[in-house]
Amino acid sequence: MSSVALDLLQKMYELTYTIRVFEHRAIEQYRLGNIRGYLHPYLGEEAVAVGAIMALNEDDYVISTHRGHGHAIAKGHDTKLMMAELFGKETGYCQGRGGSMHVANLSQFNLGANGIVGAGIPIATGAAMGIKQKSTKQVAVSFFSDGATNNGVFHESLNMAAIYQLPVIFVLENNHYAVSTPVQSCVLLDNLSDRATAYCMPGYTVDGNDAVVVYEAMQGPLERARRGEGPSLIECKTYRQGGHHVNDPGLYMPKDVLDYWKSRDPVDLMKKRLLEEGLPEDSIQAINLRIENLIDASVQFALESPEPSVEEFLAEVEE
């Protein structure tokens, strides 16, 4: 039996499945030419965003990555406005200016996704410095990949956060690949959370495919941060269910390893928890149908939304 209440488990499942369906529909629309540029699916990693963000308060900040649709949806963003932004439409969160890799919504304390690997880490650290100056109980959470931990800005940010005891949690989404480079080819550590030791902060490695495990792992670091005791690093081990972006076939990923991680699919794990708690299969199917209809309506909304005004766009460039 789960230590998390059934209503919270159901919400976790709904968010996990919403992200999953959203990503599949986005891929379909990309193939149809309705989404342009790059598209980096979050398939297989949904539990990290769901578990981490559901542990937060509404006014806690999140800073996302180029693979950030899941973070935004878990933070409560409207899937219609999200899909419109991916389409580059005027009705999107950033009026179509951000697209897939730069969704932001300050009213929901999402400081934005970022196309530069690791670039969100110092933004989160800066946000945490602002929180400390204001003496609020907020926390900033930075999501980033295993590849980002080899960037200098990762080390600089963790060092600064530790020195000033900033209320920031660094959530490392270890999906085992920096584009096509396996993590074991560029880091000798078994657990990347060990890097926290160098900055005298707690480091944890957890199962990133189980939203409940991630949710529970967030509790201690959040309490620590709100008490003014400083940052923590949480490594969530997960795996991409495909290549780096939608046009990458991921042929460098060993089939047996990919099959293993798919056998521990975040959606399936959450469904199993619900069934164990006594929620009937037909209730789960009803949830699925409602979410699928929601995402289909989001696609239709994006298709019917107007393109951004060329005149307004040019005026912004001139300014």
BELTADA-V775855 format. One record per residue. N is the residue number from 1. RES is the residue in one small letter. PSI is psi as a letter, one per 30 degrees, with the letter a starting at -180 (* if undefined). D_CENTER is the distance of its C-alpha to the mean C-alpha in Angstrom with 2 decimals. Layout:
{{N & RES & PSI & D_CENTER} {N & RES & PSI & D_CENTER}}
//
This chain:
{{1 & m & k & 26.80} {2 & s & l & 23.48} {3 & s & f & 23.53} {4 & v & k & 21.18} {5 & a & l & 23.05} {6 & l & e & 23.17} {7 & d & e & 21.96} {8 & l & e & 18.73} {9 & l & e & 18.38} {10 & q & e & 19.03} {11 & k & e & 16.39} {12 & m & e & 13.80} {13 & y & e & 15.30} {14 & e & e & 15.38} {15 & l & e & 11.70} {16 & t & e & 11.01} {17 & y & e & 13.83} {18 & t & e & 12.98} {19 & i & e & 9.78} {20 & r & e & 12.14} {21 & v & e & 14.97} {22 & f & e & 13.29} {23 & e & e & 12.34} {24 & h & e & 15.89} {25 & r & e & 17.52} {26 & a & e & 15.87} {27 & i & e & 17.23} {28 & e & e & 20.53} {29 & q & e & 20.81} {30 & y & e & 20.08} {31 & r & f & 22.93} {32 & l & f & 25.08} {33 & g & g & 24.67} {34 & n & f & 23.11} {35 & i & k & 19.95} {36 & r & l & 20.95} {37 & g & a & 19.68} {38 & y & l & 16.85} {39 & l & j & 14.19} {40 & h & j & 11.52} {41 & p & l & 10.56} {42 & y & g & 7.66} {43 & l & k & 10.70} {44 & g & f & 11.21} {45 & e & g & 7.86} {46 & e & e & 7.14} {47 & a & f & 8.74} {48 & v & e & 6.57} {49 & a & e & 4.24} {50 & v & e & 7.76} {51 & g & e & 9.88} {52 & a & e & 8.69} {53 & i & e & 8.51} {54 & m & f & 11.57} {55 & a & f & 13.38} {56 & l & l & 13.34} {57 & n & l & 16.09} {58 & e & e & 15.87} {59 & d & g & 16.86} {60 & d & k & 14.50} {61 & y & k & 12.62} {62 & v & k & 9.01} {63 & i & k & 8.79} {64 & s & a & 6.19} {65 & t & a & 7.25} {66 & h & f & 9.33} {67 & r & i & 6.91} {68 & g & g & 4.96} {69 & h & e & 6.59} {70 & g & e & 4.61} {71 & h & e & 3.38} {72 & a & e & 7.01} {73 & i & e & 8.48} {74 & a & f & 7.71} {75 & k & f & 9.21} {76 & g & g & 12.09} {77 & h & k & 12.32} {78 & d & k & 15.22} {79 & t & f & 14.59} {80 & k & e & 17.95} {81 & l & e & 17.15} {82 & m & e & 13.85} {83 & m & e & 15.95} {84 & a & e & 18.73} {85 & e & e & 16.74} {86 & l & e & 15.89} {87 & f & f & 19.62} {88 & g & g & 20.54} {89 & k & l & 22.42} {90 & e & f & 23.90} {91 & t & f & 22.30} {92 & g & l & 18.71} {93 & y & e & 16.87} {94 & c & g & 18.22} {95 & q & h & 21.31} {96 & g & g & 20.21} {97 & r & f & 20.22} {98 & g & e & 16.56} {99 & g & a & 15.79} {100 & s & e & 12.73} {101 & m & g & 11.79} {102 & h & h & 12.76} {103 & v & k & 11.73} {104 & a & l & 12.64} {105 & n & j & 14.35} {106 & l & f & 16.18} {107 & s & f & 17.77} {108 & q & g & 14.63} {109 & f & h & 13.92} {110 & n & j & 11.05} {111 & l & g & 12.57} {112 & g & l & 10.93} {113 & a & l & 9.26} {114 & n & k & 11.68} {115 & g & f & 13.54} {116 & i & k & 15.01} {117 & v & k & 13.68} {118 & g & f & 13.51} {119 & a & f & 14.58} {120 & g & f & 12.05} {121 & i & e & 13.47} {122 & p & f & 16.83} {123 & i & e & 15.61} {124 & a & e & 14.07} {125 & t & e & 17.34} {126 & g & e & 19.33} {127 & a & e & 17.76} {128 & a & e & 18.64} {129 & m & e & 22.08} {130 & g & e & 22.49} {131 & i & e & 21.66} {132 & k & e & 24.26} {133 & q & e & 26.76} {134 & k & f & 26.46} {135 & s & h & 26.74} {136 & t & l & 24.24} {137 & k & g & 22.31} {138 & q & l & 18.87} {139 & v & k & 16.18} {140 & a & k & 13.69} {141 & v & k & 10.43} {142 & s & k & 9.29} {143 & f & k & 6.42} {144 & f & l & 8.47} {145 & s & l & 10.18} {146 & d & e & 13.57} {147 & g & e & 15.28} {148 & a & f & 14.49} {149 & t & f & 16.48} {150 & n & g & 19.57} {151 & n & k & 19.41} {152 & g & e & 21.80} {153 & v & f & 19.52} {154 & f & e & 17.56} {155 & h & e & 20.94} {156 & e & e & 22.26} {157 & s & e & 19.45} {158 & l & e & 19.59} {159 & n & e & 23.35} {160 & m & e & 23.48} {161 & a & e & 21.18} {162 & a & e & 23.45} {163 & i & e & 26.65} {164 & y & g & 26.00} {165 & q & h & 24.31} {166 & l & k & 21.43} {167 & p & i & 19.12} {168 & v & k & 15.85} {169 & i & k & 13.57} {170 & f & j & 12.18} {171 & v & j & 9.38} {172 & l & j & 10.19} {173 & e & j & 8.35} {174 & n & j & 11.82} {175 & n & g & 11.95} {176 & h & g & 15.56} {177 & y & k & 15.93} {178 & a & j & 16.03} {179 & v & c & 16.70} {180 & s & g & 19.71} {181 & t & j & 20.66} {182 & p & k & 20.35} {183 & v & e & 19.23} {184 & q & f & 22.66} {185 & s & f & 24.40} {186 & c & f & 23.28} {187 & v & k & 22.80} {188 & l & f & 25.50} {189 & l & k & 23.62} {190 & d & e & 22.77} {191 & n & j & 20.10} {192 & l & f & 18.27} {193 & s & f & 18.12} {194 & d & f & 21.86} {195 & r & f & 21.32} {196 & a & f & 20.88} {197 & t & e & 24.60} {198 & a & f & 25.68} {199 & y & g & 24.47} {200 & c & h & 25.82} {201 & m & l & 22.60} {202 & p & k & 21.42} {203 & g & k & 19.27} {204 & y & k & 17.95} {205 & t & k & 16.96} {206 & v & l & 15.74} {207 & d & j & 15.09} {208 & g & g & 11.42} {209 & n & f & 12.54} {210 & d & j & 13.90} {211 & a & e & 11.98} {212 & v & e & 15.24} {213 & v & e & 15.58} {214 & v & e & 12.28} {215 & y & e & 13.35} {216 & e & e & 16.76} {217 & a & f & 15.84} {218 & m & f & 14.34} {219 & q & e & 17.70} {220 & g & e & 19.93} {221 & p & e & 17.91} {222 & l & e & 17.38} {223 & e & e & 21.11} {224 & r & e & 22.02} {225 & a & e & 20.22} {226 & r & f & 21.81} {227 & r & f & 25.14} {228 & g & g & 25.03} {229 & e & g & 24.94} {230 & g & a & 22.21} {231 & p & l & 18.94} {232 & s & l & 17.48} {233 & l & k & 15.50} {234 & i & j & 13.59} {235 & e & k & 13.18} {236 & c & j & 11.38} {237 & k & k & 13.34} {238 & t & a & 12.08} {239 & y & k & 13.19} {240 & r & k & 12.53} {241 & q & h & 14.82} {242 & g & a & 16.31} {243 & g & l & 16.87} {244 & h & e & 14.91} {245 & h & l & 15.23} {246 & v & f & 17.05} {247 & n & g & 20.43} {248 & d & j & 20.04} {249 & p & f & 21.80} {250 & g & h & 20.53} {251 & l & f & 24.13} {252 & y & f & 23.63} {253 & m & j & 21.64} {254 & p & k & 24.29} {255 & k & e & 24.77} {256 & d & e & 25.55} {257 & v & e & 22.40} {258 & l & e & 20.25} {259 & d & e & 22.40} {260 & y & e & 21.93} {261 & w & e & 18.15} {262 & k & f & 18.53} {263 & s & f & 21.03} {264 & r & h & 18.34} {265 & d & k & 16.04} {266 & p & e & 13.45} {267 & v & e & 15.09} {268 & d & e & 18.48} {269 & l & e & 17.96} {270 & m & e & 17.04} {271 & k & e & 19.97} {272 & k & e & 22.21} {273 & r & e & 21.55} {274 & l & e & 22.49} {275 & l & e & 25.58} {276 & e & f & 26.59} {277 & e & f & 26.46} {278 & g & g & 28.82} {279 & l & k & 26.88} {280 & p & l & 28.88} {281 & e & e & 27.66} {282 & d & f & 28.85} {283 & s & e & 26.73} {284 & i & e & 23.59} {285 & q & e & 24.90} {286 & a & e & 25.48} {287 & i & e & 21.87} {288 & n & e & 20.87} {289 & l & e & 23.49} {290 & r & e & 22.50} {291 & i & e & 18.87} {292 & e & e & 20.24} {293 & n & e & 22.69} {294 & l & e & 20.13} {295 & i & e & 18.17} {296 & d & e & 21.58} {297 & a & e & 22.64} {298 & s & e & 19.62} {299 & v & e & 20.73} {300 & q & e & 24.27} {301 & f & e & 23.44} {302 & a & e & 21.91} {303 & l & e & 24.94} {304 & e & f & 27.34} {305 & s & l & 25.85} {306 & p & l & 27.85} {307 & e & l & 27.16} {308 & p & l & 26.86} {309 & s & k & 30.30} {310 & v & e & 31.57} {311 & e & e & 33.79} {312 & e & e & 31.04} {313 & f & e & 28.94} {314 & l & e & 32.01} {315 & a & e & 32.85} {316 & e & e & 29.47} {317 & v & e & 30.08} {318 & e & e & 33.57} {319 & e & * & 32.47}}
//
